[in-house]
Amino acid sequence: MSVRNETAAAGLRAPDVNAANCPSRLVLEHVTSRWAVLLLATLLDGTHRFSELRRTVGGVSEKMLAQTLQTLERDGFVRRKAHPVIPPRVEYSLTPLGEEAAHQVWALARWAEARVPRVQAAREDYDREKAGATQARG
């Protein structure tokens, strides 16, 4: 049974990402943010410590890393485990829900990587056409 059918059977309104107040929009925003995609993909490889994640995901600040991990943890995608040792050791891993999300967004990220040449060519064509149209008007 689909999510829509399950929801309808329970007497609830089915989620609709196009509806202005649908909570799925926030979920979509969280899992498709730049840092979330990269963190989810990294965690597909297994459990990582904060410092490992920071080294692996180039360009992320400590603040953004901490915020993104906290958001993903709150949404149920990431599990945070603090070990009672000195110095403190905290590890992050994917929950089953997080693993589902990670596979989805990683597939999109890989698709984007493979299409960079086509996108760059389209941008160049667009810029060339716009420049030609501007010169023709001037």
C-alpha positions as a Python dict, from the first residue, in 0.01 Angstrom:
ca = {
    (1, 'M'): (0, 0, 0),
    (2, 'S'): (134, 345, -91),
    (3, 'V'): (189, 622, 160),
    (4, 'R'): (-105, 812, 11),
    (5, 'N'): (-333, 509, 43),
    (6, 'E'): (-218, 437, 401),
    (7, 'T'): (-278, 798, 496),
    (8, 'A'): (-621, 806, 334),
    (9, 'A'): (-715, 477, 503),
    (10, 'A'): (-624, 629, 839),
    (11, 'G'): (-857, 920, 766),
    (12, 'L'): (-571, 1168, 734),
    (13, 'R'): (-496, 1408, 456),
    (14, 'A'): (-228, 1271, 223),
    (15, 'P'): (105, 1457, 218),
    (16, 'D'): (139, 1684, -84),
    (17, 'V'): (476, 1849, -134),
    (18, 'N'): (308, 2112, -352),
    (19, 'A'): (79, 2223, -69),
    (20, 'A'): (212, 2535, 103),
    (21, 'N'): (193, 2396, 456),
    (22, 'C'): (289, 2036, 388),
    (23, 'P'): (551, 1913, 637),
    (24, 'S'): (717, 1714, 360),
    (25, 'R'): (861, 2041, 230),
    (26, 'L'): (1072, 2081, 541),
    (27, 'V'): (1188, 1719, 522),
    (28, 'L'): (1281, 1772, 158),
    (29, 'E'): (1466, 2092, 246),
    (30, 'H'): (1662, 1916, 520),
    (31, 'V'): (1776, 1615, 317),
    (32, 'T'): (1856, 1808, 1),
    (33, 'S'): (2064, 2087, 153),
    (34, 'R'): (2420, 2093, 24),
    (35, 'W'): (2574, 1975, 351),
    (36, 'A'): (2306, 1718, 428),
    (37, 'V'): (2352, 1545, 92),
    (38, 'L'): (2727, 1523, 144),
    (39, 'L'): (2698, 1410, 507),
    (40, 'L'): (2435, 1147, 431),
    (41, 'A'): (2650, 1015, 147),
    (42, 'T'): (2959, 1003, 368),
    (43, 'L'): (2769, 818, 640),
    (44, 'L'): (2667, 553, 385),
    (45, 'D'): (3024, 429, 429),
    (46, 'G'): (2962, 372, 800),
    (47, 'T'): (3003, 539, 1138),
    (48, 'H'): (3218, 853, 1154),
    (49, 'R'): (3338, 1092, 1420),
    (50, 'F'): (3276, 1466, 1390),
    (51, 'S'): (3636, 1539, 1293),
    (52, 'E'): (3629, 1268, 1023),
    (53, 'L'): (3314, 1417, 876),
    (54, 'R'): (3468, 1763, 875),
    (55, 'R'): (3778, 1637, 691),
    (56, 'T'): (3576, 1434, 440),
    (57, 'V'): (3320, 1701, 352),
    (58, 'G'): (3539, 1976, 214),
    (59, 'G'): (3438, 2334, 285),
    (60, 'V'): (3191, 2275, 567),
    (61, 'S'): (3244, 2489, 875),
    (62, 'E'): (3223, 2340, 1223),
    (63, 'K'): (2908, 2543, 1286),
    (64, 'M'): (2732, 2421, 969),
    (65, 'L'): (2844, 2065, 1031),
    (66, 'A'): (2706, 2072, 1385),
    (67, 'Q'): (2378, 2236, 1276),
    (68, 'T'): (2325, 1995, 988),
    (69, 'L'): (2400, 1688, 1200),
    (70, 'Q'): (2161, 1814, 1468),
    (71, 'T'): (1885, 1870, 1211),
    (72, 'L'): (1938, 1525, 1059),
    (73, 'E'): (1940, 1370, 1405),
    (74, 'R'): (1617, 1548, 1503),
    (75, 'D'): (1450, 1429, 1181),
    (76, 'G'): (1551, 1070, 1253),
    (77, 'F'): (1809, 1030, 977),
    (78, 'V'): (2125, 1029, 1188),
    (79, 'R'): (2207, 859, 1516),
    (80, 'R'): (2449, 1034, 1753),
    (81, 'K'): (2631, 819, 2006),
    (82, 'A'): (2842, 982, 2277),
    (83, 'H'): (3095, 756, 2446),
    (84, 'P'): (3167, 835, 2814),
    (85, 'V'): (3544, 862, 2777),
    (86, 'I'): (3800, 1139, 2813),
    (87, 'P'): (3845, 1307, 2576),
    (88, 'P'): (3479, 1280, 2470),
    (89, 'R'): (3416, 1069, 2162),
    (90, 'V'): (3100, 1117, 1958),
    (91, 'E'): (3010, 903, 1660),
    (92, 'Y'): (2747, 952, 1392),
    (93, 'S'): (2575, 687, 1185),
    (94, 'L'): (2267, 652, 970),
    (95, 'T'): (1937, 520, 1097),
    (96, 'P'): (1739, 293, 861),
    (97, 'L'): (1539, 601, 754),
    (98, 'G'): (1863, 792, 701),
    (99, 'E'): (2001, 513, 489),
    (100, 'E'): (1694, 531, 263),
    (101, 'A'): (1733, 906, 228),
    (102, 'A'): (2108, 880, 172),
    (103, 'H'): (2067, 640, -118),
    (104, 'Q'): (1813, 873, -282),
    (105, 'V'): (2013, 1194, -252),
    (106, 'W'): (2343, 1025, -336),
    (107, 'A'): (2196, 898, -661),
    (108, 'L'): (2097, 1256, -746),
    (109, 'A'): (2443, 1384, -651),
    (110, 'R'): (2613, 1124, -872),
    (111, 'W'): (2378, 1214, -1157),
    (112, 'A'): (2475, 1582, -1114),
    (113, 'E'): (2846, 1494, -1119),
    (114, 'A'): (2805, 1304, -1444),
    (115, 'R'): (2610, 1589, -1609),
    (116, 'V'): (2850, 1874, -1531),
    (117, 'P'): (2991, 1892, -1888),
    (118, 'R'): (2640, 1911, -2037),
    (119, 'V'): (2532, 2176, -1788),
    (120, 'Q'): (2845, 2383, -1850),
    (121, 'A'): (2787, 2361, -2226),
    (122, 'A'): (2425, 2469, -2182),
    (123, 'R'): (2538, 2767, -1971),
    (124, 'E'): (2790, 2871, -2234),
    (125, 'D'): (2526, 2845, -2509),
    (126, 'Y'): (2282, 3047, -2300),
    (127, 'D'): (2540, 3317, -2223),
    (128, 'R'): (2643, 3335, -2589),
    (129, 'E'): (2279, 3371, -2702),
    (130, 'K'): (2207, 3637, -2440),
    (131, 'A'): (2520, 3831, -2535),
    (132, 'G'): (2421, 3813, -2904),
    (133, 'A'): (2069, 3934, -2828),
    (134, 'T'): (2203, 4223, -2621),
    (135, 'Q'): (2443, 4328, -2901),
    (136, 'A'): (2163, 4307, -3158),
    (137, 'R'): (1950, 4544, -2948),
    (138, 'G'): (2239, 4785, -2875),
}
